[in-house]
């Protein structure tokens, strides 16, 4: 713990003083004095417009596993979609998770392109991407 304190750079430091009188029996009001403050220097160039922009999330084709844009409504690469569209079986068991790209062992399909364990995170990303 002390190593963290010793290796850290002081940004803002203050000292709290409390005066006593009559041999320490009576204590006066505490005063707080700032001895070091670099917060303005450090945060000077930060503004709300400098927020990093989220890059579109990549997804994976549920049939081939190739990387494609993440969109739960379009979980196939173009060639895989063309193959799937011949039968259009929404419950046909596929091989990969659209969100993680991991093998799904038949637990994914056009109707459910994301593994259950990844579903909550995938829905948040889908919502963030406004798809």
N, CA, C and O atoms as CSV, one atom per row, in Angstrom:
chain,resi,resn,atom,element,x,y,z
A,1,UNK,N,N,0.823,-1.192,0.000
A,1,UNK,CA,C,0.000,0.000,0.000
A,1,UNK,C,C,0.870,1.259,0.000
A,1,UNK,O,O,0.572,2.217,-0.713
A,2,UNK,N,N,1.926,1.261,0.784
A,2,UNK,CA,C,2.777,2.440,0.844
A,2,UNK,C,C,3.506,2.664,-0.474
A,2,UNK,O,O,3.822,3.800,-0.829
A,3,UNK,N,N,3.775,1.569,-1.204
A,3,UNK,CA,C,4.437,1.707,-2.496
A,3,UNK,C,C,3.558,2.505,-3.467
A,3,UNK,O,O,4.051,3.342,-4.222
A,4,UNK,N,N,2.265,2.234,-3.433
A,4,UNK,CA,C,1.337,2.978,-4.286
A,4,UNK,C,C,1.371,4.454,-3.925
A,4,UNK,O,O,1.439,5.309,-4.808
A,5,UNK,N,N,1.325,4.754,-2.651
A,5,UNK,CA,C,1.375,6.151,-2.211
A,5,UNK,C,C,2.691,6.810,-2.592
A,5,UNK,O,O,2.702,7.949,-3.058
A,6,UNK,N,N,3.802,6.102,-2.397
A,6,UNK,CA,C,5.114,6.677,-2.706
A,6,UNK,C,C,5.332,6.860,-4.201
A,6,UNK,O,O,5.997,7.812,-4.610
A,7,UNK,N,N,4.785,5.965,-5.027
A,7,UNK,CA,C,4.979,6.032,-6.471
A,7,UNK,C,C,3.968,6.940,-7.168
A,7,UNK,O,O,4.112,7.212,-8.360
A,8,UNK,N,N,2.961,7.407,-6.458
A,8,UNK,CA,C,1.920,8.243,-7.052
A,8,UNK,C,C,2.333,9.709,-7.071
A,8,UNK,O,O,3.156,10.161,-6.275
A,9,UNK,N,N,1.731,10.433,-8.010
A,9,UNK,CA,C,1.984,11.867,-8.114
A,9,UNK,C,C,0.866,12.622,-7.413
A,9,UNK,O,O,-0.311,12.338,-7.634
A,10,UNK,N,N,1.228,13.587,-6.564
A,10,UNK,CA,C,0.248,14.368,-5.826
A,10,UNK,C,C,-0.446,15.347,-6.764
A,10,UNK,O,O,0.207,16.133,-7.450
A,11,UNK,N,N,-1.767,15.292,-6.789
A,11,UNK,CA,C,-2.557,16.201,-7.613
A,11,UNK,C,C,-3.163,17.296,-6.751
A,11,UNK,O,O,-3.144,18.470,-7.120
A,12,UNK,N,N,-3.694,16.909,-5.614
A,12,UNK,CA,C,-4.336,17.872,-4.727
A,12,UNK,C,C,-4.019,17.467,-3.297
A,12,UNK,O,O,-4.301,16.341,-2.888
A,13,UNK,N,N,-3.438,18.379,-2.545
A,13,UNK,CA,C,-3.095,18.076,-1.163
A,13,UNK,C,C,-3.537,19.191,-0.240
A,13,UNK,O,O,-3.455,20.369,-0.587
A,14,UNK,N,N,-4.004,18.815,0.929
A,14,UNK,CA,C,-4.425,19.809,1.912
A,14,UNK,C,C,-4.025,19.342,3.309
A,14,UNK,O,O,-3.756,18.164,3.544
A,15,UNK,N,N,-3.996,20.295,4.212
A,15,UNK,CA,C,-3.662,20.010,5.604
A,15,UNK,C,C,-4.796,20.558,6.461
A,15,UNK,O,O,-5.258,21.681,6.262
A,16,UNK,N,N,-5.232,19.747,7.414
A,16,UNK,CA,C,-6.278,20.178,8.333
A,16,UNK,C,C,-5.624,20.485,9.676
A,16,UNK,O,O,-4.906,19.660,10.240
A,17,UNK,N,N,-5.886,21.677,10.167
A,17,UNK,CA,C,-5.319,22.107,11.449
A,17,UNK,C,C,-6.442,22.344,12.441
A,17,UNK,O,O,-7.527,22.798,12.079
A,18,UNK,N,N,-6.164,22.029,13.700
A,18,UNK,CA,C,-7.110,22.335,14.763
A,18,UNK,C,C,-6.319,22.918,15.923
A,18,UNK,O,O,-5.431,22.273,16.480
A,19,UNK,N,N,-6.656,24.134,16.269
A,19,UNK,CA,C,-5.938,24.797,17.351
A,19,UNK,C,C,-6.541,24.407,18.697
A,19,UNK,O,O,-7.750,24.217,18.829
A,20,UNK,N,N,-5.672,24.295,19.674
A,20,UNK,CA,C,-6.123,23.983,21.034
A,20,UNK,C,C,-5.724,25.128,21.955
A,20,UNK,O,O,-4.791,25.878,21.667
A,21,UNK,N,N,-6.431,25.248,23.044
A,21,UNK,CA,C,-6.086,26.270,24.032
A,21,UNK,C,C,-6.272,25.685,25.431
A,21,UNK,O,O,-6.898,24.641,25.613
A,22,UNK,N,N,-5.719,26.380,26.395
A,22,UNK,CA,C,-5.765,25.992,27.801
A,22,UNK,C,C,-5.262,24.576,27.984
A,22,UNK,O,O,-5.954,23.691,28.488
A,23,UNK,N,N,-4.015,24.404,27.548
A,23,UNK,CA,C,-3.281,23.147,27.701
A,23,UNK,C,C,-3.955,21.962,26.991
A,23,UNK,O,O,-3.860,20.822,27.445
A,24,UNK,N,N,-4.641,22.251,25.862
A,24,UNK,CA,C,-5.242,21.195,25.060
A,24,UNK,C,C,-6.632,20.779,25.496
A,24,UNK,O,O,-7.211,19.859,24.918
A,25,UNK,N,N,-7.173,21.436,26.502
A,25,UNK,CA,C,-8.516,21.059,26.972
A,25,UNK,C,C,-9.623,21.570,26.057
A,25,UNK,O,O,-10.680,20.947,25.953
A,26,UNK,N,N,-9.391,22.682,25.407
A,26,UNK,CA,C,-10.391,23.270,24.519
A,26,UNK,C,C,-9.857,23.263,23.096
A,26,UNK,O,O,-8.712,23.635,22.836
A,27,UNK,N,N,-10.718,22.828,22.181
A,27,UNK,CA,C,-10.321,22.787,20.772
A,27,UNK,C,C,-11.137,23.800,19.996
A,27,UNK,O,O,-12.344,23.937,20.199
A,28,UNK,N,N,-10.464,24.504,19.109
A,28,UNK,CA,C,-11.154,25.494,18.289
A,28,UNK,C,C,-11.581,24.860,16.969
A,28,UNK,O,O,-11.386,23.665,16.744
A,29,UNK,N,N,-12.144,25.649,16.137
A,29,UNK,CA,C,-12.634,25.204,14.836
A,29,UNK,C,C,-11.483,24.704,13.964
A,29,UNK,O,O,-10.385,25.260,13.980
A,30,UNK,N,N,-11.757,23.642,13.203
A,30,UNK,CA,C,-10.751,23.109,12.293
A,30,UNK,C,C,-10.626,24.014,11.074
A,30,UNK,O,O,-11.618,24.551,10.580
A,31,UNK,N,N,-9.403,24.175,10.598
A,31,UNK,CA,C,-9.170,24.918,9.367
A,31,UNK,C,C,-8.497,23.987,8.371
A,31,UNK,O,O,-7.692,23.134,8.745
A,32,UNK,N,N,-8.829,24.157,7.123
A,32,UNK,CA,C,-8.289,23.309,6.067
A,32,UNK,C,C,-7.551,24.198,5.084
A,32,UNK,O,O,-8.141,25.103,4.495
A,33,UNK,N,N,-6.271,23.945,4.907
A,33,UNK,CA,C,-5.450,24.746,4.014
A,33,UNK,C,C,-4.978,23.889,2.841
A,33,UNK,O,O,-4.427,22.805,3.037
A,34,UNK,N,N,-5.195,24.376,1.635
A,34,UNK,CA,C,-4.730,23.677,0.442
A,34,UNK,C,C,-3.256,24.017,0.256
A,34,UNK,O,O,-2.882,25.184,0.145
A,35,UNK,N,N,-2.438,22.988,0.225
A,35,UNK,CA,C,-1.007,23.188,0.048
A,35,UNK,C,C,-0.557,22.922,-1.381
A,35,UNK,O,O,0.468,23.441,-1.822
A,36,UNK,N,N,-1.323,22.117,-2.098
A,36,UNK,CA,C,-0.919,21.742,-3.455
A,36,UNK,C,C,-2.170,21.438,-4.263
A,36,UNK,O,O,-3.004,20.640,-3.834
A,37,UNK,N,N,-2.314,22.074,-5.445
A,37,UNK,CA,C,-3.491,21.817,-6.282
A,37,UNK,C,C,-3.111,21.939,-7.751
A,37,UNK,O,O,-2.937,23.045,-8.264
A,38,UNK,N,N,-2.981,20.801,-8.425
A,38,UNK,CA,C,-2.680,20.776,-9.851
A,38,UNK,C,C,-3.875,20.326,-10.692
A,38,UNK,O,O,-3.702,19.988,-11.863
A,39,UNK,N,N,-5.070,20.314,-10.130
A,39,UNK,CA,C,-6.223,19.794,-10.860
A,39,UNK,C,C,-6.521,20.610,-12.115
A,39,UNK,O,O,-6.831,20.035,-13.159
A,40,UNK,N,N,-6.434,21.934,-12.033
A,40,UNK,CA,C,-6.693,22.747,-13.226
A,40,UNK,C,C,-5.674,22.476,-14.320
A,40,UNK,O,O,-6.021,22.428,-15.500
A,41,UNK,N,N,-4.433,22.302,-13.936
A,41,UNK,CA,C,-3.362,22.013,-14.902
A,41,UNK,C,C,-3.600,20.683,-15.605
A,41,UNK,O,O,-3.431,20.572,-16.819
A,42,UNK,N,N,-3.988,19.693,-14.844
A,42,UNK,CA,C,-4.177,18.349,-15.398
A,42,UNK,C,C,-5.426,18.268,-16.263
A,42,UNK,O,O,-5.406,17.651,-17.328
A,43,UNK,N,N,-6.513,18.886,-15.813
A,43,UNK,CA,C,-7.793,18.755,-16.515
A,43,UNK,C,C,-8.125,19.933,-17.430
A,43,UNK,O,O,-9.257,20.040,-17.901
A,44,UNK,N,N,-7.184,20.798,-17.685
A,44,UNK,CA,C,-7.423,22.003,-18.472
A,44,UNK,C,C,-7.978,21.703,-19.860
A,44,UNK,O,O,-8.907,22.373,-20.311
A,45,UNK,N,N,-7.427,20.718,-20.533
A,45,UNK,CA,C,-7.789,20.455,-21.928
A,45,UNK,C,C,-8.930,19.468,-22.098
A,45,UNK,O,O,-9.281,19.117,-23.224
A,46,UNK,N,N,-9.508,19.017,-21.004
A,46,UNK,CA,C,-10.607,18.058,-21.128
A,46,UNK,C,C,-11.917,18.813,-21.259
A,46,UNK,O,O,-12.207,19.716,-20.474
A,47,UNK,N,N,-12.709,18.437,-22.261
A,47,UNK,CA,C,-14.035,19.026,-22.439
A,47,UNK,C,C,-14.998,17.916,-22.828
A,47,UNK,O,O,-14.574,16.801,-23.134
A,48,UNK,N,N,-16.267,18.211,-22.818
A,48,UNK,CA,C,-17.271,17.197,-23.148
A,48,UNK,C,C,-17.158,16.755,-24.602
A,48,UNK,O,O,-17.551,15.638,-24.939
A,49,UNK,N,N,-16.623,17.619,-25.474
A,49,UNK,CA,C,-16.505,17.249,-26.881
A,49,UNK,C,C,-15.360,16.277,-27.132
A,49,UNK,O,O,-15.252,15.726,-28.227
A,50,UNK,N,N,-14.504,16.058,-26.138
A,50,UNK,CA,C,-13.382,15.152,-26.348
A,50,UNK,C,C,-13.716,13.722,-25.938
A,50,UNK,O,O,-12.819,12.884,-25.847
A,51,UNK,N,N,-15.004,13.428,-25.688
A,51,UNK,CA,C,-15.400,12.075,-25.353
A,51,UNK,C,C,-15.094,11.155,-26.522
A,51,UNK,O,O,-15.410,11.493,-27.663
A,52,UNK,N,N,-14.490,10.002,-26.270
A,52,UNK,CA,C,-14.194,9.099,-27.379
A,52,UNK,C,C,-15.475,8.578,-28.013
A,52,UNK,O,O,-16.442,8.267,-27.316
A,53,UNK,N,N,-15.475,8.486,-29.327
A,53,UNK,CA,C,-16.622,7.976,-30.054
A,53,UNK,C,C,-16.526,6.462,-30.134
A,53,UNK,O,O,-15.465,5.912,-30.429
A,54,UNK,N,N,-17.616,5.807,-29.877
A,54,UNK,CA,C,-17.639,4.351,-29.921
A,54,UNK,C,C,-17.570,3.887,-31.367
A,54,UNK,O,O,-18.334,4.346,-32.217
A,55,UNK,N,N,-16.650,2.976,-31.634
A,55,UNK,CA,C,-16.539,2.396,-32.962
A,55,UNK,C,C,-17.589,1.307,-33.091
A,55,UNK,O,O,-17.934,0.659,-32.102
A,56,UNK,N,N,-18.099,1.098,-34.290
A,56,UNK,CA,C,-19.087,0.032,-34.464
A,56,UNK,C,C,-18.512,-1.313,-34.020
A,56,UNK,O,O,-17.359,-1.632,-34.306
A,57,UNK,N,N,-19.310,-2.071,-33.336
A,57,UNK,CA,C,-18.907,-3.385,-32.830
A,57,UNK,C,C,-18.896,-4.384,-33.976
A,57,UNK,O,O,-19.789,-4.385,-34.824
A,58,UNK,N,N,-17.891,-5.221,-33.991
A,58,UNK,CA,C,-17.838,-6.291,-34.974
A,58,UNK,C,C,-18.622,-7.482,-34.463
A,58,UNK,O,O,-18.688,-7.742,-33.262
A,59,UNK,N,N,-19.206,-8.187,-35.390
A,59,UNK,CA,C,-19.915,-9.421,-35.074
A,59,UNK,C,C,-19.322,-10.538,-35.903
A,59,UNK,O,O,-18.293,-10.363,-36.557
A,60,UNK,N,N,-19.970,-11.681,-35.874
A,60,UNK,CA,C,-19.479,-12.842,-36.605
A,60,UNK,C,C,-20.649,-13.523,-37.298
A,60,UNK,O,O,-21.755,-13.585,-36.761
A,61,UNK,N,N,-20.394,-14.027,-38.482
A,61,UNK,CA,C,-21.401,-14.782,-39.217
A,61,UNK,C,C,-21.696,-16.049,-38.432
A,61,UNK,O,O,-20.777,-16.762,-38.028
A,62,UNK,N,N,-22.968,-16.328,-38.216
A,62,UNK,CA,C,-23.331,-17.489,-37.414
A,62,UNK,C,C,-23.146,-18.800,-38.178
A,62,UNK,O,O,-23.189,-19.872,-37.573
A,63,UNK,N,N,-22.944,-18.736,-39.472
A,63,UNK,CA,C,-22.727,-19.958,-40.259
A,63,UNK,C,C,-21.242,-20.218,-40.518
A,63,UNK,O,O,-20.790,-21.359,-40.430
A,64,UNK,N,N,-20.476,-19.158,-40.841
A,64,UNK,CA,C,-19.074,-19.339,-41.234
A,64,UNK,C,C,-18.081,-18.862,-40.189
A,64,UNK,O,O,-16.925,-19.287,-40.207
A,65,UNK,N,N,-18.498,-17.995,-39.282
A,65,UNK,CA,C,-17.606,-17.463,-38.261
A,65,UNK,C,C,-16.758,-16.286,-38.722
A,65,UNK,O,O,-15.948,-15.772,-37.950
A,66,UNK,N,N,-16.930,-15.845,-39.977
A,66,UNK,CA,C,-16.146,-14.702,-40.459
A,66,UNK,C,C,-16.643,-13.423,-39.795
A,66,UNK,O,O,-17.809,-13.324,-39.415
A,67,UNK,N,N,-15.751,-12.447,-39.660
A,67,UNK,CA,C,-16.102,-11.186,-39.005
A,67,UNK,C,C,-16.949,-10.339,-39.940
A,67,UNK,O,O,-16.614,-10.145,-41.109
A,68,UNK,N,N,-18.062,-9.834,-39.395
A,68,UNK,CA,C,-19.003,-8.970,-40.115
A,68,UNK,C,C,-19.460,-7.884,-39.158
A,68,UNK,O,O,-19.190,-7.984,-37.961
A,69,UNK,N,N,-20.146,-6.843,-39.639
A,69,UNK,CA,C,-20.685,-5.840,-38.713
A,69,UNK,C,C,-21.699,-6.480,-37.760
A,69,UNK,O,O,-22.459,-7.369,-38.145
A,70,UNK,N,N,-21.696,-6.009,-36.509
A,70,UNK,CA,C,-22.618,-6.552,-35.514
A,70,UNK,C,C,-24.009,-5.998,-35.747
A,70,UNK,O,O,-24.227,-4.788,-35.676
A,71,UNK,N,N,-24.946,-6.888,-36.026
A,71,UNK,CA,C,-26.348,-6.523,-36.185
A,71,UNK,C,C,-27.153,-7.797,-36.004
A,71,UNK,O,O,-27.121,-8.679,-36.862
A,72,UNK,N,N,-27.865,-7.900,-34.912
A,72,UNK,CA,C,-28.611,-9.118,-34.601
A,72,UNK,C,C,-29.628,-9.440,-35.690
A,72,UNK,O,O,-29.971,-10.604,-35.894
A,73,UNK,N,N,-30.106,-8.427,-36.385
A,73,UNK,CA,C,-31.086,-8.658,-37.450
A,73,UNK,C,C,-30.446,-9.222,-38.718
A,73,UNK,O,O,-31.137,-9.779,-39.570
A,74,UNK,N,N,-29.119,-9.075,-38.841
A,74,UNK,CA,C,-28.392,-9.566,-40.021
A,74,UNK,C,C,-27.158,-10.339,-39.544
A,74,UNK,O,O,-26.044,-9.819,-39.606
A,75,UNK,N,N,-27.348,-11.579,-39.068
A,75,UNK,CA,C,-26.229,-12.317,-38.476
A,75,UNK,C,C,-25.427,-13.170,-39.459
A,75,UNK,O,O,-24.603,-13.985,-39.043
A,76,UNK,N,N,-25.664,-12.986,-40.764
A,76,UNK,CA,C,-24.963,-13.772,-41.779
A,76,UNK,C,C,-24.060,-12.899,-42.638
A,76,UNK,O,O,-24.336,-11.716,-42.835
A,77,UNK,N,N,-22.980,-13.486,-43.149
A,77,UNK,CA,C,-22.221,-12.839,-44.217
A,77,UNK,C,C,-23.085,-12.955,-45.473
A,77,UNK,O,O,-24.045,-13.725,-45.490
A,78,UNK,N,N,-22.763,-12.217,-46.499
A,78,UNK,CA,C,-23.581,-12.241,-47.716
A,78,UNK,C,C,-23.673,-13.646,-48.324
A,78,UNK,O,O,-24.779,-14.100,-48.618
A,79,UNK,N,N,-22.542,-14.353,-48.522
A,79,UNK,CA,C,-22.660,-15.700,-49.090
A,79,UNK,C,C,-23.462,-16.663,-48.193
A,79,UNK,O,O,-24.219,-17.495,-48.692
A,80,UNK,N,N,-23.290,-16.545,-46.887
A,80,UNK,CA,C,-24.028,-17.415,-45.971
A,80,UNK,C,C,-25.520,-17.094,-46.010
A,80,UNK,O,O,-26.352,-17.998,-45.936
A,81,UNK,N,N,-25.859,-15.811,-46.126
A,81,UNK,CA,C,-27.264,-15.430,-46.222
A,81,UNK,C,C,-27.891,-16.001,-47.485
A,81,UNK,O,O,-29.016,-16.501,-47.464
A,82,UNK,N,N,-27.151,-15.920,-48.582
A,82,UNK,CA,C,-27.671,-16.461,-49.844
A,82,UNK,C,C,-27.950,-17.957,-49.715
A,82,UNK,O,O,-28.951,-18.454,-50.232
A,83,UNK,N,N,-27.063,-18.671,-49.024
A,83,UNK,CA,C,-27.274,-20.102,-48.787
A,83,UNK,C,C,-28.490,-20.331,-47.891
A,83,UNK,O,O,-29.331,-21.181,-48.183
A,84,UNK,N,N,-28.580,-19.568,-46.797
A,84,UNK,CA,C,-29.693,-19.705,-45.851
A,84,UNK,C,C,-31.033,-19.360,-46.501
A,84,UNK,O,O,-32.045,-19.995,-46.205
A,85,UNK,N,N,-31.045,-18.356,-47.386
A,85,UNK,CA,C,-32.301,-17.860,-47.956
A,85,UNK,C,C,-32.987,-18.859,-48.885
A,85,UNK,O,O,-34.150,-18.668,-49.242
A,86,UNK,N,N,-32.286,-19.920,-49.281
A,86,UNK,CA,C,-32.929,-20.945,-50.117
A,86,UNK,C,C,-34.032,-21.658,-49.342
A,86,UNK,O,O,-35.055,-22.019,-49.924
A,87,UNK,N,N,-33.843,-21.869,-48.037
A,87,UNK,CA,C,-34.806,-22.572,-47.198
A,87,UNK,C,C,-35.495,-21.645,-46.203
A,87,UNK,O,O,-36.648,-21.867,-45.836
A,88,UNK,N,N,-34.782,-20.604,-45.768
A,88,UNK,CA,C,-35.291,-19.610,-44.806
A,88,UNK,C,C,-35.840,-20.237,-43.523
A,88,UNK,O,O,-36.877,-19.824,-43.005
A,89,UNK,N,N,-35.126,-21.234,-43.031
A,89,UNK,CA,C,-35.509,-21.875,-41.777
A,89,UNK,C,C,-34.885,-21.087,-40.623
A,89,UNK,O,O,-33.689,-21.212,-40.359
A,90,UNK,N,N,-35.687,-20.286,-39.947
A,90,UNK,CA,C,-35.187,-19.413,-38.881
A,90,UNK,C,C,-34.639,-20.191,-37.688
A,90,UNK,O,O,-33.874,-19.638,-36.898
A,91,UNK,N,N,-35.011,-21.445,-37.543
A,91,UNK,CA,C,-34.565,-22.247,-36.413
A,91,UNK,C,C,-33.455,-23.236,-36.782
A,91,UNK,O,O,-33.075,-24.073,-35.964
A,92,UNK,N,N,-32.942,-23.144,-37.994
A,92,UNK,CA,C,-31.860,-24.037,-38.408
A,92,UNK,C,C,-30.640,-23.803,-37.526
A,92,UNK,O,O,-30.201,-22.664,-37.362
A,93,UNK,N,N,-30.093,-24.867,-36.964
A,93,UNK,CA,C,-28.977,-24.751,-36.025
A,93,UNK,C,C,-27.712,-24.328,-36.764
A,93,UNK,O,O,-27.307,-24.950,-37.746
A,94,UNK,N,N,-27.090,-23.242,-36.263
A,94,UNK,CA,C,-25.867,-22.710,-36.871
A,94,UNK,C,C,-24.668,-23.012,-35.982
A,94,UNK,O,O,-24.809,-23.619,-34.920
A,95,UNK,N,N,-23.483,-22.583,-36.424
A,95,UNK,CA,C,-22.233,-23.010,-35.786
A,95,UNK,C,C,-21.597,-21.995,-34.842
A,95,UNK,O,O,-20.838,-22.386,-33.955
A,96,UNK,N,N,-21.883,-20.703,-35.007
A,96,UNK,CA,C,-21.151,-19.670,-34.263
A,96,UNK,C,C,-22.099,-18.680,-33.592
A,96,UNK,O,O,-23.251,-18.520,-33.995
A,97,UNK,N,N,-21.581,-18.025,-32.562
A,97,UNK,CA,C,-22.305,-16.947,-31.880
A,97,UNK,C,C,-22.024,-15.645,-32.625
A,97,UNK,O,O,-20.865,-15.316,-32.878
A,98,UNK,N,N,-23.058,-14.913,-32.972
A,98,UNK,CA,C,-22.890,-13.647,-33.694
A,98,UNK,C,C,-22.139,-12.619,-32.855
A,98,UNK,O,O,-21.422,-11.783,-33.406
A,99,UNK,N,N,-22.291,-12.668,-31.535
A,99,UNK,CA,C,-21.652,-11.704,-30.647
A,99,UNK,C,C,-20.176,-12.025,-30.400
A,99,UNK,O,O,-19.318,-11.158,-30.568
A,100,UNK,N,N,-19.878,-13.252,-30.007
A,100,UNK,CA,C,-18.515,-13.595,-29.582
A,100,UNK,C,C,-17.691,-14.319,-30.637
A,100,UNK,O,O,-16.461,-14.304,-30.576
A,101,UNK,N,N,-18.348,-14.954,-31.604
A,101,UNK,CA,C,-17.635,-15.716,-32.618
A,101,UNK,C,C,-17.257,-17.111,-32.173
A,101,UNK,O,O,-16.652,-17.862,-32.939
A,102,UNK,N,N,-17.603,-17.474,-30.946
A,102,UNK,CA,C,-17.245,-18.806,-30.458
A,102,UNK,C,C,-18.206,-19.859,-31.011
A,102,UNK,O,O,-19.333,-19.546,-31.396
A,103,UNK,N,N,-17.746,-21.103,-31.043
A,103,UNK,CA,C,-18.595,-22.203,-31.500
A,103,UNK,C,C,-19.829,-22.288,-30.620
A,103,UNK,O,O,-19.744,-22.216,-29.394
A,104,UNK,N,N,-20.976,-22.442,-31.264
A,104,UNK,CA,C,-22.228,-22.469,-30.508
A,104,UNK,C,C,-22.783,-23.877,-30.332
A,104,UNK,O,O,-23.758,-24.074,-29.608
A,105,UNK,N,N,-22.179,-24.841,-30.979
A,105,UNK,CA,C,-22.661,-26.226,-30.878
A,105,UNK,C,C,-24.150,-26.330,-31.201
A,105,UNK,O,O,-24.880,-27.076,-30.549
A,106,UNK,N,N,-24.593,-25.588,-32.198
A,106,UNK,CA,C,-25.985,-25.650,-32.622
A,106,UNK,C,C,-26.951,-24.872,-31.755
A,106,UNK,O,O,-28.163,-24.996,-31.933
A,107,UNK,N,N,-26.456,-24.074,-30.823
A,107,UNK,CA,C,-27.347,-23.299,-29.948
A,107,UNK,C,C,-27.749,-21.963,-30.564
A,107,UNK,O,O,-28.536,-21.230,-29.966
A,108,UNK,N,N,-27.228,-21.628,-31.745
A,108,UNK,CA,C,-27.615,-20.385,-32.403
A,108,UNK,C,C,-28.378,-20.698,-33.686
A,108,UNK,O,O,-28.269,-21.784,-34.257
A,109,UNK,N,N,-29.141,-19.720,-34.110
A,109,UNK,CA,C,-29.922,-19.819,-35.344
A,109,UNK,C,C,-30.214,-18.398,-35.798
A,109,UNK,O,O,-29.863,-17.441,-35.108
A,110,UNK,N,N,-30.855,-18.253,-36.954
A,110,UNK,CA,C,-31.250,-16.921,-37.402
A,110,UNK,C,C,-32.178,-16.281,-36.363
A,110,UNK,O,O,-32.083,-15.081,-36.106
A,111,UNK,N,N,-33.058,-17.063,-35.774
A,111,UNK,CA,C,-34.000,-16.553,-34.766
A,111,UNK,C,C,-33.294,-16.176,-33.468
A,111,UNK,O,O,-33.711,-15.242,-32.783
A,112,UNK,N,N,-32.222,-16.900,-33.125
A,112,UNK,CA,C,-31.454,-16.644,-31.892
A,112,UNK,C,C,-29.966,-16.683,-32.227
A,112,UNK,O,O,-29.308,-17.695,-31.988
A,113,UNK,N,N,-29.422,-15.588,-32.780
A,113,UNK,CA,C,-28.033,-15.610,-33.254
A,113,UNK,C,C,-26.961,-15.452,-32.175
A,113,UNK,O,O,-25.772,-15.586,-32.464
A,114,UNK,N,N,-27.372,-15.169,-30.930
A,114,UNK,CA,C,-26.412,-14.934,-29.848
A,114,UNK,C,C,-26.612,-15.986,-28.767
A,114,UNK,O,O,-27.743,-16.296,-28.390
A,115,UNK,N,N,-25.503,-16.535,-28.271
A,115,UNK,CA,C,-25.575,-17.492,-27.172
A,115,UNK,C,C,-26.228,-16.841,-25.958
A,115,UNK,O,O,-26.056,-15.645,-25.724
A,116,UNK,N,N,-26.965,-17.617,-25.196
A,116,UNK,CA,C,-27.692,-17.092,-24.031
A,116,UNK,C,C,-26.768,-16.366,-23.060
A,116,UNK,O,O,-27.153,-15.340,-22.500
A,117,UNK,N,N,-25.558,-16.876,-22.850
A,117,UNK,CA,C,-24.640,-16.260,-21.887
A,117,UNK,C,C,-24.166,-14.874,-22.335
A,117,UNK,O,O,-23.711,-14.087,-21.504
A,118,UNK,N,N,-24.264,-14.562,-23.629
A,118,UNK,CA,C,-23.831,-13.266,-24.161
A,118,UNK,C,C,-24.997,-12.335,-24.480
A,118,UNK,O,O,-24.790,-11.199,-24.908
A,119,UNK,N,N,-26.215,-12.812,-24.272
A,119,UNK,CA,C,-27.380,-12.085,-24.759
A,119,UNK,C,C,-27.549,-10.697,-24.138
A,119,UNK,O,O,-27.819,-9.739,-24.863
A,120,UNK,N,N,-27.399,-10.562,-22.825
A,120,UNK,CA,C,-27.619,-9.267,-22.164
A,120,UNK,C,C,-26.638,-8.217,-22.672
A,120,UNK,O,O,-27.037,-7.086,-22.949
A,121,UNK,N,N,-25.366,-8.573,-22.796
A,121,UNK,CA,C,-24.358,-7.620,-23.282
A,121,UNK,C,C,-24.629,-7.280,-24.746
A,121,UNK,O,O,-24.517,-6.123,-25.151
A,122,UNK,N,N,-24.983,-8.284,-25.530
A,122,UNK,CA,C,-25.273,-8.054,-26.952
A,122,UNK,C,C,-26.446,-7.103,-27.129
A,122,UNK,O,O,-26.427,-6.260,-28.026
A,123,UNK,N,N,-27.463,-7.224,-26.290
A,123,UNK,CA,C,-28.630,-6.343,-26.393
A,123,UNK,C,C,-28.253,-4.896,-26.052
A,123,UNK,O,O,-28.747,-3.959,-26.680
A,124,UNK,N,N,-27.369,-4.716,-25.047
A,124,UNK,CA,C,-26.931,-3.357,-24.700
A,124,UNK,C,C,-26.167,-2.737,-25.875
A,124,UNK,O,O,-26.370,-1.569,-26.205
A,125,UNK,N,N,-25.307,-3.508,-26.490
A,125,UNK,CA,C,-24.538,-2.991,-27.629
A,125,UNK,C,C,-25.471,-2.706,-28.795
A,125,UNK,O,O,-25.347,-1.671,-29.449
A,126,UNK,N,N,-26.395,-3.605,-29.061
A,126,UNK,CA,C,-27.368,-3.399,-30.140
A,126,UNK,C,C,-28.120,-2.088,-29.902
A,126,UNK,O,O,-28.328,-1.307,-30.831
A,127,UNK,N,N,-28.525,-1.854,-28.656
A,127,UNK,CA,C,-29.251,-0.620,-28.314
A,127,UNK,C,C,-28.348,0.604,-28.505
A,127,UNK,O,O,-28.795,1.622,-29.032
A,128,UNK,N,N,-27.075,0.513,-28.079
A,128,UNK,CA,C,-26.138,1.615,-28.235
A,128,UNK,C,C,-25.879,1.954,-29.698
A,128,UNK,O,O,-25.653,3.112,-30.049
A,129,UNK,N,N,-25.915,0.930,-30.544
A,129,UNK,CA,C,-25.672,1.137,-31.976
A,129,UNK,C,C,-26.929,1.602,-32.704
A,129,UNK,O,O,-26.872,1.957,-33.881
A,130,UNK,N,N,-28.068,1.600,-32.001
A,130,UNK,CA,C,-29.358,2.031,-32.551
A,130,UNK,C,C,-29.731,1.220,-33.783
A,130,UNK,O,O,-30.172,1.773,-34.790
A,131,UNK,N,N,-29.556,-0.074,-33.698
A,131,UNK,CA,C,-29.907,-0.947,-34.819
A,131,UNK,C,C,-31.275,-1.560,-34.616
A,131,UNK,O,O,-31.741,-2.325,-35.460
